[in-house]
Amino acid sequence: LVRETAPVQWDIPPHIRRHYVAFREQLLLAANGASHGHYLIGVTSCSRCEGVSTVAANLASSLSEMGSGAVLLVDANARDPSVHRIFQTRLAPGLLDVLATGYQGDEDSQIIRRAASLNVLTAGGDNDSLERPLCTDHLIGFLHTMRQDYRFIVVDMPALDEDGSIVRLACSCDGLVLVVETERLRWEAVSKARQQLQQWNTNVLGVLLN
């Protein structure tokens, strides 16, 4: 069952839309076209407050505009969720609720449908959930179960320095986007983070300067 709510609202701002179209095409090229099958893309940063959620929302929206299949945006940043605010919808029910009860297919799905090609899964939970990290193994299992139903899944992830288990989540993705706020981080730190991700056999699709 897809839970129908009031339509969520989000459109890529016109002044940056063309940049996201170009970014999308570059990602697809880095992913060898991703012309067939299903693709799981993680979006993260070196530290908090670098605009990961906005980038993930824009990327998911841009991918959905291709018309090549359904796209799912997942807010996996349970300690600092933002996707529900971007799309002007409720925090819960969402990902934490699905993981807590055990995913049982469409019957227990808490996905908020925005349009035929873009779906949003907010972080879910409640205020107490903010103090409890996601179970990475359960999350990875859930995402790989969901990927059969979606052309692309875009995951809004916590920052790499917040939780050591984030590395395992990053490695489980088909590709990773590293978001960098240029005024906050030195390029040397970004380069080091990218090298570490590559050492962990993470497929870094690109670095986006925000």
C-alpha positions in Angstrom: 0.0 0.0 0.0 1.4 3.4 -1.0 0.3 5.9 1.7 -1.3 8.8 -0.1 -0.9 12.2 1.7 -1.2 15.8 0.6 1.1 16.3 -2.4 4.6 17.1 -1.4 6.2 20.1 -2.9 9.6 20.4 -4.4 11.0 21.7 -7.7 14.6 22.3 -8.5 15.1 26.1 -8.4 15.2 27.4 -12.0 18.6 29.1 -11.7 20.3 25.8 -10.8 18.2 23.3 -12.8 20.6 23.2 -15.8 23.5 22.5 -13.4 21.7 19.5 -12.0 20.9 18.2 -15.5 24.6 18.4 -16.3 25.5 16.8 -13.0 23.0 14.0 -13.6 24.5 13.3 -17.0 28.0 13.2 -15.6 26.9 10.8 -12.9 25.3 8.5 -15.4 28.5 8.6 -17.5 30.6 7.8 -14.4 28.2 4.9 -13.7 28.8 3.5 -17.1 25.5 5.0 -18.3 23.4 3.0 -15.7 21.2 2.4 -18.8 19.8 -0.9 -17.5 18.9 -2.4 -14.2 18.6 -0.6 -10.9 21.0 1.9 -9.3 21.6 2.9 -5.7 23.3 6.3 -5.2 24.4 7.5 -1.8 24.9 11.3 -1.1 27.1 12.2 1.9 29.6 14.8 3.1 32.8 15.0 5.2 30.9 16.8 8.0 27.4 18.0 8.9 25.6 21.0 7.4 27.1 20.9 3.9 23.8 20.7 2.1 23.5 17.0 1.5 19.7 16.8 1.8 19.2 19.6 -0.7 21.6 18.0 -3.2 19.9 14.6 -2.7 16.4 16.1 -3.3 17.6 17.9 -6.4 19.4 14.9 -7.8 16.4 12.6 -7.2 14.1 15.1 -8.9 16.4 15.4 -11.8 16.6 11.7 -12.2 12.8 11.3 -12.1 12.5 13.8 -14.9 14.3 11.4 -17.3 11.2 9.3 -17.5 13.2 6.1 -17.4 11.6 4.6 -14.3 10.5 5.3 -10.8 12.9 7.1 -8.4 13.0 6.8 -4.6 14.5 9.3 -2.3 15.3 7.9 1.2 16.2 10.1 4.2 18.7 7.9 6.1 20.0 10.7 8.3 17.8 9.8 11.3 19.7 12.1 13.7 19.3 15.2 11.6 16.5 14.6 9.1 15.7 17.2 6.6 13.9 15.6 3.6 10.4 16.0 5.2 11.0 19.8 5.6 12.2 20.1 2.0 9.1 18.4 0.7 6.8 20.0 3.2 5.5 16.8 4.6 5.5 14.8 7.9 8.6 13.3 9.4 6.7 10.1 10.3 5.8 7.4 9.4 9.0 6.7 7.5 12.2 4.7 7.3 12.7 4.2 11.1 9.1 2.8 11.4 9.6 0.4 8.5 12.9 -0.9 9.9 11.4 -1.2 13.4 8.5 -3.3 12.2 10.3 -5.3 9.5 9.6 -4.6 5.9 6.9 -6.8 4.4 6.6 -5.4 0.9 3.8 -3.1 -0.3 1.5 -3.9 2.6 3.7 -2.1 5.1 5.3 0.5 2.9 5.3 4.0 4.3 6.4 5.6 1.1 4.9 9.0 0.3 4.1 9.2 -3.4 4.8 12.6 -5.0 4.2 11.7 -8.6 4.3 8.7 -10.8 8.1 8.7 -11.0 9.3 10.2 -7.7 8.7 8.8 -4.3 10.0 10.0 -0.9 10.6 8.0 2.2 11.2 10.4 5.1 13.3 9.5 8.2 10.3 8.6 10.4 10.4 7.8 14.1 10.0 10.4 16.9 12.1 12.7 19.0 13.6 9.8 20.9 14.7 8.2 17.6 17.2 11.1 17.1 19.4 9.7 19.8 19.5 6.2 18.3 21.6 5.4 15.2 20.1 3.4 12.4 20.9 -0.3 12.3 23.2 -0.2 9.3 22.7 -3.9 8.4 18.9 -3.6 8.5 19.1 -0.4 6.4 21.4 -2.0 3.8 19.0 -5.0 3.6 16.0 -2.8 3.2 17.6 -0.7 0.4 18.6 -3.8 -1.5 15.1 -5.2 -1.2 13.6 -1.9 -2.4 15.9 -1.5 -5.4 14.0 -4.1 -7.4 11.0 -1.7 -7.5 12.9 1.5 -8.5 15.1 2.5 -11.3 17.1 4.8 -9.0 17.3 5.0 -5.2 19.0 8.2 -3.9 20.0 7.9 -0.2 20.4 11.1 1.9 23.2 9.8 4.2 24.7 11.2 7.5 28.2 12.8 7.3 31.2 10.5 7.2 32.5 11.8 10.5 29.3 11.1 12.4 29.3 7.3 12.5 31.9 4.7 11.6 29.1 2.5 10.2 28.4 5.0 7.5 31.4 3.6 5.6 29.6 0.2 5.2 26.5 1.9 3.9 28.6 3.9 1.4 30.3 0.7 0.3 26.9 -0.9 -0.3 25.9 1.8 -2.8 26.5 1.4 -6.5 27.9 4.9 -6.4 28.5 7.8 -4.0 28.4 11.6 -4.3 30.5 13.6 -1.9 29.0 17.1 -1.2 31.4 19.8 -0.1 30.6 23.3 1.1 33.5 25.2 -0.3 33.6 27.9 2.4 33.8 25.3 5.2 36.4 22.7 4.3 40.0 22.8 3.0 40.4 20.9 -0.3 43.1 18.8 1.3 40.6 17.4 3.8 38.2 16.6 0.9 40.9 14.9 -1.1 41.8 12.8 1.9 38.2 11.8 2.4 37.9 10.8 -1.2 41.1 8.7 -1.1 39.8 6.9 2.0 36.5 6.1 0.3 38.3 4.8 -2.7 40.6 2.7 -0.4 37.4 1.1 1.0 36.4 0.2 -2.6 33.6 2.8 -2.6 32.7 3.9 -6.1 32.9 7.7 -5.8 31.0 9.1 -8.8 32.0 12.7 -8.1 32.5 15.6 -5.7 29.8 18.4 -5.8 30.9 21.8 -4.6 27.9 23.3 -2.9 
